């Protein structure tokens, strides 16, 4: 049985962006995280061994986002995806979407963002285990 978890609309403040002002002043970011868990026969045992605590996933994503300053949302999203796969062995695949409102551009847009999908099998050998 394949099971996915979904966390949508995680909002946090970060210091990421192409321009130095963005990395100095900061701005709001929105994250959507979806993870496919390892295959199980059933969830009827009703225990956490075949699932993951959503609050722990959120905490880990926020911690990773706050751990540095990224010029691109792509690098930020990939770093979070790798970090989640390293931290939660039950996750086989993770998708991280990163968006920001009011980006510094000449045209009015509500939001711009990216989505990174990463499978555990695609992790580089040095990314497979937590430090």
PyMOL commands that place a pseudoatom at each C-alpha (Angstrom):
pseudoatom trace, name=CA, resn=UNK, resi=1, chain=A, elem=C, hetatm=0, pos=[0.000, 0.000, 0.000]
pseudoatom trace, name=CA, resn=UNK, resi=2, chain=A, elem=C, hetatm=0, pos=[1.377, 3.380, -0.948]
pseudoatom trace, name=CA, resn=UNK, resi=3, chain=A, elem=C, hetatm=0, pos=[0.676, 6.252, 1.400]
pseudoatom trace, name=CA, resn=UNK, resi=4, chain=A, elem=C, hetatm=0, pos=[1.416, 9.939, 0.959]
pseudoatom trace, name=CA, resn=UNK, resi=5, chain=A, elem=C, hetatm=0, pos=[1.417, 12.759, 3.447]
pseudoatom trace, name=CA, resn=UNK, resi=6, chain=A, elem=C, hetatm=0, pos=[0.726, 16.349, 2.422]
pseudoatom trace, name=CA, resn=UNK, resi=7, chain=A, elem=C, hetatm=0, pos=[1.549, 19.591, 4.173]
pseudoatom trace, name=CA, resn=UNK, resi=8, chain=A, elem=C, hetatm=0, pos=[0.275, 22.679, 2.392]
pseudoatom trace, name=CA, resn=UNK, resi=9, chain=A, elem=C, hetatm=0, pos=[0.653, 26.351, 3.060]
pseudoatom trace, name=CA, resn=UNK, resi=10, chain=A, elem=C, hetatm=0, pos=[3.572, 26.258, 5.508]
pseudoatom trace, name=CA, resn=UNK, resi=11, chain=A, elem=C, hetatm=0, pos=[4.540, 29.908, 5.854]
pseudoatom trace, name=CA, resn=UNK, resi=12, chain=A, elem=C, hetatm=0, pos=[7.843, 31.122, 7.205]
pseudoatom trace, name=CA, resn=UNK, resi=13, chain=A, elem=C, hetatm=0, pos=[10.132, 34.112, 6.916]
pseudoatom trace, name=CA, resn=UNK, resi=14, chain=A, elem=C, hetatm=0, pos=[13.472, 33.668, 5.190]
pseudoatom trace, name=CA, resn=UNK, resi=15, chain=A, elem=C, hetatm=0, pos=[16.450, 35.461, 3.740]
pseudoatom trace, name=CA, resn=UNK, resi=16, chain=A, elem=C, hetatm=0, pos=[16.622, 33.983, 0.264]
pseudoatom trace, name=CA, resn=UNK, resi=17, chain=A, elem=C, hetatm=0, pos=[16.718, 35.549, -3.170]
pseudoatom trace, name=CA, resn=UNK, resi=18, chain=A, elem=C, hetatm=0, pos=[18.867, 36.692, -6.023]
pseudoatom trace, name=CA, resn=UNK, resi=19, chain=A, elem=C, hetatm=0, pos=[19.235, 40.250, -4.770]
pseudoatom trace, name=CA, resn=UNK, resi=20, chain=A, elem=C, hetatm=0, pos=[21.251, 41.205, -1.700]
pseudoatom trace, name=CA, resn=UNK, resi=21, chain=A, elem=C, hetatm=0, pos=[18.272, 43.186, -0.364]
pseudoatom trace, name=CA, resn=UNK, resi=22, chain=A, elem=C, hetatm=0, pos=[16.191, 40.006, -0.312]
pseudoatom trace, name=CA, resn=UNK, resi=23, chain=A, elem=C, hetatm=0, pos=[18.886, 38.171, 1.612]
pseudoatom trace, name=CA, resn=UNK, resi=24, chain=A, elem=C, hetatm=0, pos=[19.258, 41.104, 4.039]
pseudoatom trace, name=CA, resn=UNK, resi=25, chain=A, elem=C, hetatm=0, pos=[15.660, 42.222, 4.634]
pseudoatom trace, name=CA, resn=UNK, resi=26, chain=A, elem=C, hetatm=0, pos=[14.013, 38.840, 4.181]
pseudoatom trace, name=CA, resn=UNK, resi=27, chain=A, elem=C, hetatm=0, pos=[10.537, 37.970, 2.983]
pseudoatom trace, name=CA, resn=UNK, resi=28, chain=A, elem=C, hetatm=0, pos=[7.708, 35.475, 3.396]
pseudoatom trace, name=CA, resn=UNK, resi=29, chain=A, elem=C, hetatm=0, pos=[7.942, 32.040, 1.810]
pseudoatom trace, name=CA, resn=UNK, resi=30, chain=A, elem=C, hetatm=0, pos=[5.276, 29.384, 1.419]
pseudoatom trace, name=CA, resn=UNK, resi=31, chain=A, elem=C, hetatm=0, pos=[6.105, 25.681, 1.309]
pseudoatom trace, name=CA, resn=UNK, resi=32, chain=A, elem=C, hetatm=0, pos=[4.032, 22.704, 0.197]
pseudoatom trace, name=CA, resn=UNK, resi=33, chain=A, elem=C, hetatm=0, pos=[5.514, 19.327, 1.070]
pseudoatom trace, name=CA, resn=UNK, resi=34, chain=A, elem=C, hetatm=0, pos=[4.303, 15.961, -0.137]
pseudoatom trace, name=CA, resn=UNK, resi=35, chain=A, elem=C, hetatm=0, pos=[6.009, 12.691, 0.720]
pseudoatom trace, name=CA, resn=UNK, resi=36, chain=A, elem=C, hetatm=0, pos=[5.386, 9.122, -0.367]
pseudoatom trace, name=CA, resn=UNK, resi=37, chain=A, elem=C, hetatm=0, pos=[6.104, 6.715, 2.452]
pseudoatom trace, name=CA, resn=UNK, resi=38, chain=A, elem=C, hetatm=0, pos=[7.651, 3.277, 2.117]
pseudoatom trace, name=CA, resn=UNK, resi=39, chain=A, elem=C, hetatm=0, pos=[5.293, 0.543, 1.037]
pseudoatom trace, name=CA, resn=UNK, resi=40, chain=A, elem=C, hetatm=0, pos=[3.349, -1.211, 3.818]
pseudoatom trace, name=CA, resn=UNK, resi=41, chain=A, elem=C, hetatm=0, pos=[0.801, -4.016, 3.760]
pseudoatom trace, name=CA, resn=UNK, resi=42, chain=A, elem=C, hetatm=0, pos=[-1.629, -2.220, 6.056]
pseudoatom trace, name=CA, resn=UNK, resi=43, chain=A, elem=C, hetatm=0, pos=[-2.061, 0.682, 8.470]
pseudoatom trace, name=CA, resn=UNK, resi=44, chain=A, elem=C, hetatm=0, pos=[-4.521, -1.226, 10.657]
pseudoatom trace, name=CA, resn=UNK, resi=45, chain=A, elem=C, hetatm=0, pos=[-1.931, -1.651, 13.417]
pseudoatom trace, name=CA, resn=UNK, resi=46, chain=A, elem=C, hetatm=0, pos=[-2.441, 2.097, 13.898]
pseudoatom trace, name=CA, resn=UNK, resi=47, chain=A, elem=C, hetatm=0, pos=[1.112, 2.889, 14.936]
pseudoatom trace, name=CA, resn=UNK, resi=48, chain=A, elem=C, hetatm=0, pos=[3.583, 5.523, 13.895]
pseudoatom trace, name=CA, resn=UNK, resi=49, chain=A, elem=C, hetatm=0, pos=[6.197, 3.027, 12.643]
pseudoatom trace, name=CA, resn=UNK, resi=50, chain=A, elem=C, hetatm=0, pos=[4.748, 3.191, 9.137]
pseudoatom trace, name=CA, resn=UNK, resi=51, chain=A, elem=C, hetatm=0, pos=[4.063, 6.937, 9.166]
pseudoatom trace, name=CA, resn=UNK, resi=52, chain=A, elem=C, hetatm=0, pos=[5.712, 10.173, 10.198]
pseudoatom trace, name=CA, resn=UNK, resi=53, chain=A, elem=C, hetatm=0, pos=[4.853, 12.986, 12.586]
pseudoatom trace, name=CA, resn=UNK, resi=54, chain=A, elem=C, hetatm=0, pos=[3.722, 15.964, 10.543]
pseudoatom trace, name=CA, resn=UNK, resi=55, chain=A, elem=C, hetatm=0, pos=[4.929, 18.425, 13.172]
pseudoatom trace, name=CA, resn=UNK, resi=56, chain=A, elem=C, hetatm=0, pos=[8.416, 16.910, 12.959]
pseudoatom trace, name=CA, resn=UNK, resi=57, chain=A, elem=C, hetatm=0, pos=[8.404, 17.285, 9.161]
pseudoatom trace, name=CA, resn=UNK, resi=58, chain=A, elem=C, hetatm=0, pos=[7.344, 20.935, 9.480]
pseudoatom trace, name=CA, resn=UNK, resi=59, chain=A, elem=C, hetatm=0, pos=[9.967, 21.631, 12.153]
pseudoatom trace, name=CA, resn=UNK, resi=60, chain=A, elem=C, hetatm=0, pos=[12.705, 20.039, 10.031]
pseudoatom trace, name=CA, resn=UNK, resi=61, chain=A, elem=C, hetatm=0, pos=[11.718, 21.996, 6.901]
pseudoatom trace, name=CA, resn=UNK, resi=62, chain=A, elem=C, hetatm=0, pos=[11.654, 25.306, 8.812]
pseudoatom trace, name=CA, resn=UNK, resi=63, chain=A, elem=C, hetatm=0, pos=[14.996, 24.543, 10.446]
pseudoatom trace, name=CA, resn=UNK, resi=64, chain=A, elem=C, hetatm=0, pos=[16.607, 23.771, 7.087]
pseudoatom trace, name=CA, resn=UNK, resi=65, chain=A, elem=C, hetatm=0, pos=[15.111, 26.901, 5.485]
pseudoatom trace, name=CA, resn=UNK, resi=66, chain=A, elem=C, hetatm=0, pos=[16.523, 29.018, 8.329]
pseudoatom trace, name=CA, resn=UNK, resi=67, chain=A, elem=C, hetatm=0, pos=[19.961, 27.380, 8.181]
pseudoatom trace, name=CA, resn=UNK, resi=68, chain=A, elem=C, hetatm=0, pos=[21.300, 29.469, 5.319]
pseudoatom trace, name=CA, resn=UNK, resi=69, chain=A, elem=C, hetatm=0, pos=[20.649, 32.002, 2.600]
pseudoatom trace, name=CA, resn=UNK, resi=70, chain=A, elem=C, hetatm=0, pos=[19.919, 30.745, -0.893]
pseudoatom trace, name=CA, resn=UNK, resi=71, chain=A, elem=C, hetatm=0, pos=[19.901, 32.725, -4.131]
pseudoatom trace, name=CA, resn=UNK, resi=72, chain=A, elem=C, hetatm=0, pos=[17.472, 30.339, -5.836]
pseudoatom trace, name=CA, resn=UNK, resi=73, chain=A, elem=C, hetatm=0, pos=[14.316, 28.678, -4.632]
pseudoatom trace, name=CA, resn=UNK, resi=74, chain=A, elem=C, hetatm=0, pos=[15.484, 25.600, -6.519]
pseudoatom trace, name=CA, resn=UNK, resi=75, chain=A, elem=C, hetatm=0, pos=[18.524, 25.215, -4.240]
pseudoatom trace, name=CA, resn=UNK, resi=76, chain=A, elem=C, hetatm=0, pos=[16.382, 25.877, -1.166]
pseudoatom trace, name=CA, resn=UNK, resi=77, chain=A, elem=C, hetatm=0, pos=[13.783, 23.301, -2.232]
pseudoatom trace, name=CA, resn=UNK, resi=78, chain=A, elem=C, hetatm=0, pos=[16.391, 20.657, -3.034]
pseudoatom trace, name=CA, resn=UNK, resi=79, chain=A, elem=C, hetatm=0, pos=[18.180, 21.228, 0.271]
pseudoatom trace, name=CA, resn=UNK, resi=80, chain=A, elem=C, hetatm=0, pos=[14.913, 20.739, 2.152]
pseudoatom trace, name=CA, resn=UNK, resi=81, chain=A, elem=C, hetatm=0, pos=[14.065, 17.611, 0.107]
pseudoatom trace, name=CA, resn=UNK, resi=82, chain=A, elem=C, hetatm=0, pos=[17.474, 16.059, 0.812]
pseudoatom trace, name=CA, resn=UNK, resi=83, chain=A, elem=C, hetatm=0, pos=[17.229, 16.982, 4.492]
pseudoatom trace, name=CA, resn=UNK, resi=84, chain=A, elem=C, hetatm=0, pos=[13.789, 15.416, 4.852]
pseudoatom trace, name=CA, resn=UNK, resi=85, chain=A, elem=C, hetatm=0, pos=[14.854, 12.173, 3.172]
pseudoatom trace, name=CA, resn=UNK, resi=86, chain=A, elem=C, hetatm=0, pos=[17.941, 12.026, 5.403]
pseudoatom trace, name=CA, resn=UNK, resi=87, chain=A, elem=C, hetatm=0, pos=[15.951, 12.663, 8.572]
pseudoatom trace, name=CA, resn=UNK, resi=88, chain=A, elem=C, hetatm=0, pos=[12.914, 10.443, 7.917]
pseudoatom trace, name=CA, resn=UNK, resi=89, chain=A, elem=C, hetatm=0, pos=[13.783, 6.908, 6.823]
pseudoatom trace, name=CA, resn=UNK, resi=90, chain=A, elem=C, hetatm=0, pos=[10.104, 6.118, 6.183]
pseudoatom trace, name=CA, resn=UNK, resi=91, chain=A, elem=C, hetatm=0, pos=[10.021, 8.608, 3.278]
pseudoatom trace, name=CA, resn=UNK, resi=92, chain=A, elem=C, hetatm=0, pos=[10.772, 7.141, -0.155]
pseudoatom trace, name=CA, resn=UNK, resi=93, chain=A, elem=C, hetatm=0, pos=[9.990, 10.223, -2.237]
pseudoatom trace, name=CA, resn=UNK, resi=94, chain=A, elem=C, hetatm=0, pos=[9.475, 13.863, -1.364]
pseudoatom trace, name=CA, resn=UNK, resi=95, chain=A, elem=C, hetatm=0, pos=[8.217, 16.882, -3.257]
pseudoatom trace, name=CA, resn=UNK, resi=96, chain=A, elem=C, hetatm=0, pos=[8.929, 20.383, -1.980]
pseudoatom trace, name=CA, resn=UNK, resi=97, chain=A, elem=C, hetatm=0, pos=[7.308, 23.456, -3.518]
pseudoatom trace, name=CA, resn=UNK, resi=98, chain=A, elem=C, hetatm=0, pos=[8.716, 26.858, -2.573]
pseudoatom trace, name=CA, resn=UNK, resi=99, chain=A, elem=C, hetatm=0, pos=[6.936, 30.099, -3.427]
pseudoatom trace, name=CA, resn=UNK, resi=100, chain=A, elem=C, hetatm=0, pos=[7.258, 33.730, -2.513]
pseudoatom trace, name=CA, resn=UNK, resi=101, chain=A, elem=C, hetatm=0, pos=[4.756, 36.531, -2.807]
pseudoatom trace, name=CA, resn=UNK, resi=102, chain=A, elem=C, hetatm=0, pos=[5.504, 39.918, -4.327]
pseudoatom trace, name=CA, resn=UNK, resi=103, chain=A, elem=C, hetatm=0, pos=[8.780, 39.020, -6.032]
pseudoatom trace, name=CA, resn=UNK, resi=104, chain=A, elem=C, hetatm=0, pos=[10.942, 41.970, -7.080]
pseudoatom trace, name=CA, resn=UNK, resi=105, chain=A, elem=C, hetatm=0, pos=[9.944, 42.304, -10.731]
pseudoatom trace, name=CA, resn=UNK, resi=106, chain=A, elem=C, hetatm=0, pos=[8.353, 44.892, -12.978]
pseudoatom trace, name=CA, resn=UNK, resi=107, chain=A, elem=C, hetatm=0, pos=[5.111, 42.952, -13.437]
pseudoatom trace, name=CA, resn=UNK, resi=108, chain=A, elem=C, hetatm=0, pos=[2.442, 42.253, -10.858]
pseudoatom trace, name=CA, resn=UNK, resi=109, chain=A, elem=C, hetatm=0, pos=[2.205, 38.579, -9.984]
pseudoatom trace, name=CA, resn=UNK, resi=110, chain=A, elem=C, hetatm=0, pos=[0.622, 37.003, -6.959]
pseudoatom trace, name=CA, resn=UNK, resi=111, chain=A, elem=C, hetatm=0, pos=[3.324, 34.418, -6.391]
pseudoatom trace, name=CA, resn=UNK, resi=112, chain=A, elem=C, hetatm=0, pos=[6.296, 32.736, -8.062]
pseudoatom trace, name=CA, resn=UNK, resi=113, chain=A, elem=C, hetatm=0, pos=[7.613, 29.348, -7.120]
pseudoatom trace, name=CA, resn=UNK, resi=114, chain=A, elem=C, hetatm=0, pos=[9.261, 26.053, -7.955]
pseudoatom trace, name=CA, resn=UNK, resi=115, chain=A, elem=C, hetatm=0, pos=[8.759, 22.397, -7.145]
pseudoatom trace, name=CA, resn=UNK, resi=116, chain=A, elem=C, hetatm=0, pos=[11.515, 19.845, -6.562]
pseudoatom trace, name=CA, resn=UNK, resi=117, chain=A, elem=C, hetatm=0, pos=[10.836, 16.088, -6.568]
pseudoatom trace, name=CA, resn=UNK, resi=118, chain=A, elem=C, hetatm=0, pos=[13.445, 13.727, -5.143]
pseudoatom trace, name=CA, resn=UNK, resi=119, chain=A, elem=C, hetatm=0, pos=[13.452, 9.968, -4.638]
pseudoatom trace, name=CA, resn=UNK, resi=120, chain=A, elem=C, hetatm=0, pos=[15.533, 8.256, -1.964]
pseudoatom trace, name=CA, resn=UNK, resi=121, chain=A, elem=C, hetatm=0, pos=[17.107, 6.148, -4.742]
pseudoatom trace, name=CA, resn=UNK, resi=122, chain=A, elem=C, hetatm=0, pos=[18.406, 9.370, -6.352]
pseudoatom trace, name=CA, resn=UNK, resi=123, chain=A, elem=C, hetatm=0, pos=[20.316, 10.568, -3.297]
pseudoatom trace, name=CA, resn=UNK, resi=124, chain=A, elem=C, hetatm=0, pos=[24.046, 10.720, -3.745]
pseudoatom trace, name=CA, resn=UNK, resi=125, chain=A, elem=C, hetatm=0, pos=[25.905, 8.287, -1.454]
pseudoatom trace, name=CA, resn=UNK, resi=126, chain=A, elem=C, hetatm=0, pos=[27.098, 11.171, 0.739]
pseudoatom trace, name=CA, resn=UNK, resi=127, chain=A, elem=C, hetatm=0, pos=[23.477, 12.334, 1.192]
pseudoatom trace, name=CA, resn=UNK, resi=128, chain=A, elem=C, hetatm=0, pos=[21.965, 9.051, 2.379]
pseudoatom trace, name=CA, resn=UNK, resi=129, chain=A, elem=C, hetatm=0, pos=[22.698, 9.270, 6.088]
pseudoatom trace, name=CA, resn=UNK, resi=130, chain=A, elem=C, hetatm=0, pos=[22.434, 12.093, 8.553]
pseudoatom trace, name=CA, resn=UNK, resi=131, chain=A, elem=C, hetatm=0, pos=[25.702, 13.670, 9.685]
for i in range(1, 131): cmd.bond("trace and resi %d" % i, "trace and resi %d" % (i + 1))
show_as sticks, trace
zoom trace
